[in-house]
Amino acid sequence: MSRDAPIPRCPMSGHAWGNIVCKQDATWLCSYKTDSIASSSHHKYVFLSANSKIKGMNDMKKYEKARRLKLKIAGIR
């Protein structure tokens, strides 16, 4: 989601989403706080599966860029 996107309405009554965090370099999709017995909060993170379509498309873009740059290595050196 973009930085200026409105926070969506939570479908569960009595609950609400926190805030939107826009981190382009993050590998997680969302996080949530859990309360432990030691009374300190810990964050849990949700990641994409290694074989997900979105992750696969990003990997494909990365490899295509590497293939294009391979042709220009001599000029860069």
PyMOL CGO cylinders between C-alpha atoms (Angstrom):
from pymol import cmd
from pymol.cgo import CYLINDER

trace = [
    CYLINDER, 0.00, 0.00, 0.00, 1.15, 3.53, -0.56, 0.3, 1, 1, 1, 1, 1, 1,
    CYLINDER, 1.15, 3.53, -0.56, 1.99, 5.97, 2.22, 0.3, 1, 1, 1, 1, 1, 1,
    CYLINDER, 1.99, 5.97, 2.22, -1.16, 8.02, 1.67, 0.3, 1, 1, 1, 1, 1, 1,
    CYLINDER, -1.16, 8.02, 1.67, -3.56, 5.06, 1.39, 0.3, 1, 1, 1, 1, 1, 1,
    CYLINDER, -3.56, 5.06, 1.39, -6.44, 5.10, 3.88, 0.3, 1, 1, 1, 1, 1, 1,
    CYLINDER, -6.44, 5.10, 3.88, -6.35, 2.45, 6.60, 0.3, 1, 1, 1, 1, 1, 1,
    CYLINDER, -6.35, 2.45, 6.60, -8.87, -0.24, 5.60, 0.3, 1, 1, 1, 1, 1, 1,
    CYLINDER, -8.87, -0.24, 5.60, -11.86, -1.07, 7.79, 0.3, 1, 1, 1, 1, 1, 1,
    CYLINDER, -11.86, -1.07, 7.79, -11.34, -4.23, 9.84, 0.3, 1, 1, 1, 1, 1, 1,
    CYLINDER, -11.34, -4.23, 9.84, -14.07, -6.83, 9.14, 0.3, 1, 1, 1, 1, 1, 1,
    CYLINDER, -14.07, -6.83, 9.14, -14.01, -8.08, 12.76, 0.3, 1, 1, 1, 1, 1, 1,
    CYLINDER, -14.01, -8.08, 12.76, -16.19, -6.04, 15.09, 0.3, 1, 1, 1, 1, 1, 1,
    CYLINDER, -16.19, -6.04, 15.09, -14.39, -4.49, 18.03, 0.3, 1, 1, 1, 1, 1, 1,
    CYLINDER, -14.39, -4.49, 18.03, -11.04, -4.57, 16.23, 0.3, 1, 1, 1, 1, 1, 1,
    CYLINDER, -11.04, -4.57, 16.23, -9.16, -2.07, 14.07, 0.3, 1, 1, 1, 1, 1, 1,
    CYLINDER, -9.16, -2.07, 14.07, -6.05, -2.09, 11.93, 0.3, 1, 1, 1, 1, 1, 1,
    CYLINDER, -6.05, -2.09, 11.93, -3.06, -0.19, 13.28, 0.3, 1, 1, 1, 1, 1, 1,
    CYLINDER, -3.06, -0.19, 13.28, -1.15, 1.93, 10.82, 0.3, 1, 1, 1, 1, 1, 1,
    CYLINDER, -1.15, 1.93, 10.82, 0.31, 1.46, 7.36, 0.3, 1, 1, 1, 1, 1, 1,
    CYLINDER, 0.31, 1.46, 7.36, 4.08, 1.00, 7.18, 0.3, 1, 1, 1, 1, 1, 1,
    CYLINDER, 4.08, 1.00, 7.18, 5.58, 1.64, 3.76, 0.3, 1, 1, 1, 1, 1, 1,
    CYLINDER, 5.58, 1.64, 3.76, 9.03, 0.00, 3.63, 0.3, 1, 1, 1, 1, 1, 1,
    CYLINDER, 9.03, 0.00, 3.63, 10.25, -0.71, 0.12, 0.3, 1, 1, 1, 1, 1, 1,
    CYLINDER, 10.25, -0.71, 0.12, 13.15, -2.87, 1.36, 0.3, 1, 1, 1, 1, 1, 1,
    CYLINDER, 13.15, -2.87, 1.36, 11.13, -5.00, 3.79, 0.3, 1, 1, 1, 1, 1, 1,
    CYLINDER, 11.13, -5.00, 3.79, 10.51, -8.65, 3.00, 0.3, 1, 1, 1, 1, 1, 1,
    CYLINDER, 10.51, -8.65, 3.00, 7.48, -8.99, 5.30, 0.3, 1, 1, 1, 1, 1, 1,
    CYLINDER, 7.48, -8.99, 5.30, 3.87, -8.20, 4.42, 0.3, 1, 1, 1, 1, 1, 1,
    CYLINDER, 3.87, -8.20, 4.42, 2.51, -7.36, 7.84, 0.3, 1, 1, 1, 1, 1, 1,
    CYLINDER, 2.51, -7.36, 7.84, 3.34, -7.58, 11.51, 0.3, 1, 1, 1, 1, 1, 1,
    CYLINDER, 3.34, -7.58, 11.51, 1.41, -7.76, 14.74, 0.3, 1, 1, 1, 1, 1, 1,
    CYLINDER, 1.41, -7.76, 14.74, 2.20, -7.46, 18.41, 0.3, 1, 1, 1, 1, 1, 1,
    CYLINDER, 2.20, -7.46, 18.41, 1.85, -10.33, 20.83, 0.3, 1, 1, 1, 1, 1, 1,
    CYLINDER, 1.85, -10.33, 20.83, 1.82, -9.95, 24.58, 0.3, 1, 1, 1, 1, 1, 1,
    CYLINDER, 1.82, -9.95, 24.58, 4.07, -12.40, 26.34, 0.3, 1, 1, 1, 1, 1, 1,
    CYLINDER, 4.07, -12.40, 26.34, 3.95, -13.52, 29.93, 0.3, 1, 1, 1, 1, 1, 1,
    CYLINDER, 3.95, -13.52, 29.93, 7.00, -11.37, 30.67, 0.3, 1, 1, 1, 1, 1, 1,
    CYLINDER, 7.00, -11.37, 30.67, 4.79, -8.30, 29.96, 0.3, 1, 1, 1, 1, 1, 1,
    CYLINDER, 4.79, -8.30, 29.96, 6.91, -7.12, 27.04, 0.3, 1, 1, 1, 1, 1, 1,
    CYLINDER, 6.91, -7.12, 27.04, 5.51, -6.92, 23.51, 0.3, 1, 1, 1, 1, 1, 1,
    CYLINDER, 5.51, -6.92, 23.51, 6.99, -8.94, 20.69, 0.3, 1, 1, 1, 1, 1, 1,
    CYLINDER, 6.99, -8.94, 20.69, 6.34, -8.50, 17.00, 0.3, 1, 1, 1, 1, 1, 1,
    CYLINDER, 6.34, -8.50, 17.00, 5.40, -11.40, 14.74, 0.3, 1, 1, 1, 1, 1, 1,
    CYLINDER, 5.40, -11.40, 14.74, 5.91, -11.02, 11.00, 0.3, 1, 1, 1, 1, 1, 1,
    CYLINDER, 5.91, -11.02, 11.00, 4.10, -12.55, 8.01, 0.3, 1, 1, 1, 1, 1, 1,
    CYLINDER, 4.10, -12.55, 8.01, 6.25, -13.28, 4.95, 0.3, 1, 1, 1, 1, 1, 1,
    CYLINDER, 6.25, -13.28, 4.95, 5.53, -14.34, 1.38, 0.3, 1, 1, 1, 1, 1, 1,
    CYLINDER, 5.53, -14.34, 1.38, 5.97, -18.00, 0.59, 0.3, 1, 1, 1, 1, 1, 1,
    CYLINDER, 5.97, -18.00, 0.59, 9.14, -18.80, -1.37, 0.3, 1, 1, 1, 1, 1, 1,
    CYLINDER, 9.14, -18.80, -1.37, 7.03, -20.14, -4.24, 0.3, 1, 1, 1, 1, 1, 1,
    CYLINDER, 7.03, -20.14, -4.24, 4.47, -17.31, -4.30, 0.3, 1, 1, 1, 1, 1, 1,
    CYLINDER, 4.47, -17.31, -4.30, 3.65, -15.66, -7.62, 0.3, 1, 1, 1, 1, 1, 1,
    CYLINDER, 3.65, -15.66, -7.62, 4.59, -12.14, -6.41, 0.3, 1, 1, 1, 1, 1, 1,
    CYLINDER, 4.59, -12.14, -6.41, 7.98, -13.24, -5.09, 0.3, 1, 1, 1, 1, 1, 1,
    CYLINDER, 7.98, -13.24, -5.09, 8.61, -15.18, -8.30, 0.3, 1, 1, 1, 1, 1, 1,
    CYLINDER, 8.61, -15.18, -8.30, 7.87, -12.12, -10.44, 0.3, 1, 1, 1, 1, 1, 1,
    CYLINDER, 7.87, -12.12, -10.44, 10.31, -9.99, -8.43, 0.3, 1, 1, 1, 1, 1, 1,
    CYLINDER, 10.31, -9.99, -8.43, 12.99, -12.65, -8.75, 0.3, 1, 1, 1, 1, 1, 1,
    CYLINDER, 12.99, -12.65, -8.75, 12.38, -12.86, -12.50, 0.3, 1, 1, 1, 1, 1, 1,
    CYLINDER, 12.38, -12.86, -12.50, 12.82, -9.08, -12.85, 0.3, 1, 1, 1, 1, 1, 1,
    CYLINDER, 12.82, -9.08, -12.85, 16.06, -9.27, -10.90, 0.3, 1, 1, 1, 1, 1, 1,
    CYLINDER, 16.06, -9.27, -10.90, 17.45, -12.05, -13.10, 0.3, 1, 1, 1, 1, 1, 1,
    CYLINDER, 17.45, -12.05, -13.10, 16.40, -10.28, -16.31, 0.3, 1, 1, 1, 1, 1, 1,
    CYLINDER, 16.40, -10.28, -16.31, 18.24, -7.15, -15.18, 0.3, 1, 1, 1, 1, 1, 1,
    CYLINDER, 18.24, -7.15, -15.18, 21.35, -9.25, -14.46, 0.3, 1, 1, 1, 1, 1, 1,
    CYLINDER, 21.35, -9.25, -14.46, 21.15, -10.74, -17.97, 0.3, 1, 1, 1, 1, 1, 1,
    CYLINDER, 21.15, -10.74, -17.97, 21.02, -7.26, -19.51, 0.3, 1, 1, 1, 1, 1, 1,
    CYLINDER, 21.02, -7.26, -19.51, 23.89, -5.98, -17.36, 0.3, 1, 1, 1, 1, 1, 1,
    CYLINDER, 23.89, -5.98, -17.36, 26.02, -9.01, -18.28, 0.3, 1, 1, 1, 1, 1, 1,
    CYLINDER, 26.02, -9.01, -18.28, 26.29, -7.60, -21.81, 0.3, 1, 1, 1, 1, 1, 1,
    CYLINDER, 26.29, -7.60, -21.81, 27.65, -4.29, -20.48, 0.3, 1, 1, 1, 1, 1, 1,
    CYLINDER, 27.65, -4.29, -20.48, 30.29, -5.55, -18.03, 0.3, 1, 1, 1, 1, 1, 1,
    CYLINDER, 30.29, -5.55, -18.03, 33.20, -4.92, -20.41, 0.3, 1, 1, 1, 1, 1, 1,
    CYLINDER, 33.20, -4.92, -20.41, 32.14, -1.31, -20.92, 0.3, 1, 1, 1, 1, 1, 1,
    CYLINDER, 32.14, -1.31, -20.92, 31.73, -0.76, -17.20, 0.3, 1, 1, 1, 1, 1, 1,
    CYLINDER, 31.73, -0.76, -17.20, 35.16, -2.20, -16.42, 0.3, 1, 1, 1, 1, 1, 1,
]
cmd.load_cgo(trace, "trace")
